[in-house]
């Protein structure tokens, strides 16, 4: 992805999340969430997030068939998730797709974008 494509995707994600006031992750019955290895950084985990339930549900197949979309309010993400992700040195991946591609960003960067 070019820098312009990344910026455009990030802006689109943030606008949609601001309107709905929620993000979506894939959760398991045991309380765990889908996390994958970074495609951009060595030794970094990425928590995958989507802008809509439908986008998240579309990825509940193959190795993630046992997961289901879990709603995270923007307030909860900002108040509870960002600091934990930062402590874990984890990134967030936005709108993982069938090509196994997503924008990887620091959780604090996403928090800033959502708060502006």
C-alpha positions as CSV (number, residue, x, y, z in Angstrom):
1,X,0.0,0.0,0.0
2,X,1.2,3.5,-0.8
3,X,1.3,6.2,1.9
4,X,-1.7,7.9,0.2
5,X,-3.7,4.6,0.3
6,X,-2.8,4.1,3.9
7,X,-3.9,7.6,4.9
8,X,-7.1,7.2,2.9
9,X,-7.9,3.9,4.6
10,X,-7.2,5.3,8.0
11,X,-9.4,8.4,7.5
12,X,-12.2,6.2,6.2
13,X,-11.9,3.8,9.2
14,X,-11.9,6.6,11.7
15,X,-14.9,8.4,10.1
16,X,-17.0,5.2,10.1
17,X,-16.0,4.3,13.7
18,X,-16.8,7.9,14.9
19,X,-20.2,7.7,13.4
20,X,-21.1,4.2,14.8
21,X,-19.1,4.9,18.1
22,X,-17.9,1.3,18.0
23,X,-15.1,-1.0,16.7
24,X,-15.2,-4.7,16.2
25,X,-12.8,-7.5,17.1
26,X,-13.0,-11.2,16.7
27,X,-13.5,-12.9,20.1
28,X,-13.5,-16.5,21.2
29,X,-15.7,-18.1,23.8
30,X,-12.8,-18.2,26.3
31,X,-12.5,-14.4,26.1
32,X,-9.5,-14.3,23.8
33,X,-9.2,-12.2,20.7
34,X,-7.7,-12.7,17.3
35,X,-4.1,-11.4,17.3
36,X,-1.6,-12.1,14.5
37,X,2.0,-11.4,13.9
38,X,2.9,-8.1,12.3
39,X,3.6,-8.0,8.5
40,X,5.6,-4.8,9.0
41,X,7.5,-5.2,12.3
42,X,9.5,-8.0,13.8
43,X,8.3,-9.5,17.1
44,X,5.1,-7.4,17.2
45,X,1.6,-8.7,17.8
46,X,-1.4,-7.0,16.1
47,X,-4.9,-7.0,17.5
48,X,-7.2,-7.0,14.5
49,X,-10.1,-4.4,14.5
50,X,-12.8,-3.7,12.0
51,X,-15.1,-0.7,11.4
52,X,-18.2,-2.8,11.1
53,X,-19.7,-6.1,12.4
54,X,-20.2,-7.3,8.8
55,X,-16.5,-6.7,7.9
56,X,-15.5,-8.6,11.1
57,X,-18.0,-11.4,10.5
58,X,-16.6,-11.9,6.9
59,X,-13.3,-13.0,8.5
60,X,-14.9,-15.7,10.7
61,X,-13.8,-18.6,8.5
62,X,-11.0,-21.1,8.2
63,X,-8.7,-20.7,11.2
64,X,-11.0,-18.1,12.7
65,X,-14.3,-20.0,12.2
66,X,-14.6,-20.4,16.0
67,X,-14.6,-16.7,16.6
68,X,-17.4,-14.2,16.4
69,X,-17.6,-10.4,16.1
70,X,-17.3,-8.6,19.5
71,X,-18.4,-4.9,19.8
72,X,-16.0,-2.5,21.5
73,X,-17.3,1.0,22.2
74,X,-15.0,3.8,21.3
75,X,-15.1,4.9,24.9
76,X,-14.1,1.5,26.2
77,X,-11.3,1.3,23.6
78,X,-9.9,4.6,24.6
79,X,-10.4,4.1,28.4
80,X,-9.4,0.5,28.7
81,X,-7.8,-1.1,25.6
82,X,-5.2,1.5,24.5
83,X,-3.1,1.5,27.6
84,X,-3.1,-2.4,27.8
85,X,-2.1,-2.6,24.2
86,X,0.7,-0.1,24.7
87,X,2.0,-2.0,27.8
88,X,2.0,-5.2,25.6
89,X,3.8,-3.4,22.8
90,X,1.0,-4.5,20.5
91,X,-0.3,-2.8,17.4
92,X,-3.8,-2.6,16.0
93,X,-4.6,-3.8,12.5
94,X,-7.5,-2.1,10.8
95,X,-9.9,-3.9,8.5
96,X,-7.9,-7.1,7.8
97,X,-9.2,-8.4,4.5
98,X,-9.2,-11.6,2.4
99,X,-5.8,-10.7,1.1
100,X,-4.5,-10.8,4.6
101,X,-3.6,-7.2,4.5
102,X,-4.4,-4.4,6.9
103,X,-3.1,-1.1,8.1
104,X,-0.9,-1.6,11.2
105,X,-0.8,1.4,13.6
106,X,0.2,2.1,17.2
107,X,-2.9,2.0,19.4
108,X,-2.1,5.5,20.7
109,X,-2.1,6.8,17.1
110,X,-5.6,5.3,16.5
111,X,-6.8,6.8,19.9
112,X,-5.5,10.3,18.8
113,X,-7.3,10.0,15.4
114,X,-10.6,8.9,17.1
115,X,-10.3,11.7,19.7
116,X,-9.6,14.6,17.2
